[in-house]
Amino acid sequence: MQRQILYNESQIGDDKVKSAKTVLTKLNSDVNINTYKDYIDEGSIVKYLEEIDYDFIVDCSDNFKTKFLVNKIAVEHNIQCVIAGIKDFYGQIMTIKPRNSACYQCVFSPIDTPPDEGPLPVIGVTPGILGTLEALEVLKTTLGLPNLENKILMVNLIDLRFNIIDIVRNEKCICSQ
């Protein structure tokens, strides 16, 4: 999600998790916000899933390894999921409904992804736009409206082009097991 609006110069040196909770609580004090200062790996993500019954996972990570992990966990635990990825002025987003739609791994192969060389370059508005689209996908999916299941939305912010590509579930993928 767009996180640049959460922080300002007065918070330099502060814990980002606590700062984010403070800002978000001021926006809506009726919302209960749980914060976790942790790296996501198979152990931690399963631990959080066991704490609360989740309806949706929204991936906002900045690396392929985490996106594949989120996808795997969503499929294994039958939890709907939205995954977005960005680089510079470009992005893509898809909605995954386990047992019904193609998943992230149907589109992107873990074998063919480049090695993790650190975070990709980001232009501040790009995560804001893709994060807003992810929130929209959660709302549409929850309300039973048409969404990006079995589709991937490709976003080109240089030319302001949005293209939807139909995707097909791979019968050899983890989501087809």
Sequence and secondary structure as in RCSB ss.txt:
>XXXX:A:sequence
MQRQILYNESQIGDDKVKSAKTVLTKLNSDVNINTYKDYIDEGSIVKYLEEIDYDFIVDCSDNFKTKFLVNKIAV
EHNIQCVIAGIKDFYGQIMTIKPRNSACYQCVFSPIDTPPDEGPLPVIGVTPGILGTLEALEVLKTTLGLPNLEN
KILMVNLIDLRFNIIDIVRNEKCICSQ
>XXXX:A:secstr
   GGG  GGGTTS HHHHHHHHHHHH TTS          HHHHHHHHHHS  SEEEE  SSHHHHHHHHHHHH
HTT EEEEEEEEBTEEEEEEE TTTS  HHHHS TTTS    S   B THHHHHHHHHHHHHHHHHHTT    BT
EEEEEETTTTEEEEEE    TTSGGG 
